[in-house]
Amino acid sequence: MLIELSDAGKKFNREWIFRAINYRFEPGKKYALTGPNGSGKSTLLQVIAGSMNISEENINWKMQQQHIEADHVFKYLSIVAPYLELIEEMTAIEFLYFHRAFKPLLKNISVEKILQIIGLEKATHKQIRYFSSGMKQRIKLAQAIFSDCPLLLLDEPCTNLDEHGYALYHHLIDTYTKDKTIIVSSNDVNEYGFCAEKIHVPDYK
């Protein structure tokens, strides 16, 4: 997916979160949105996702040269973010099957195999509300990374993960996202170190 921002700006009330961003996110490349907490990284990511309108100028999405309306961008992306909740009454396997009904998963890999890859095969039939915070984050990563979408958005993707969780995260990125456009919002280099390009959001105040 190609995403183009032209003098894009976003403000809440009278405060500008960012202004005059001119940037082109190209298909298959990996980008990091960096800056301290409160600098607008998550806001910019939501604008890119089409879930938040910009306040001035333009953002355009294209897929194979075809323009995508903002209302339809969600069909082409998957996302991990601290503010997105899981359905905790479901078991792990129920949740991934439920997710698959709305967004196809990568071909030739089953839900059961995904749970094995992320180390939760023993918790397959356990309700998510009984998961640790780290286990919940693994499920969040799974539903996003294994979705068959061209755009992957990662907002603080290693929240609540331990050393083994970080290793799993990098394994998933290296193995299952080769052709995706990836945009990571983070101030932790261990989460975005694989990104070739970095956008320091405070530069656009």
Secondary structure as UniProt FT lines:
FT   STRAND          2..12
FT   TURN            13..14
FT   STRAND          15..25
FT   TURN            27..28
FT   STRAND          30..34
FT   TURN            37..38
FT   HELIX           41..48
FT   TURN            49..50
FT   STRAND          56..63
FT   TURN            64..65
FT   STRAND          66..68
FT   HELIX           70..76
FT   STRAND          77..80
FT   TURN            82..83
FT   TURN            88..89
FT   HELIX           92..102
FT   TURN            107..108
FT   HELIX           111..117
FT   TURN            118..119
FT   HELIX           121..123
FT   TURN            124..125
FT   HELIX           128..130
FT   HELIX           133..145
FT   STRAND          151..155
FT   TURN            157..160
FT   HELIX           163..176
FT   TURN            178..179
FT   STRAND          181..185
FT   HELIX           189..192
FT   TURN            193..194
FT   STRAND          197..200
FT   HELIX           201..204
//
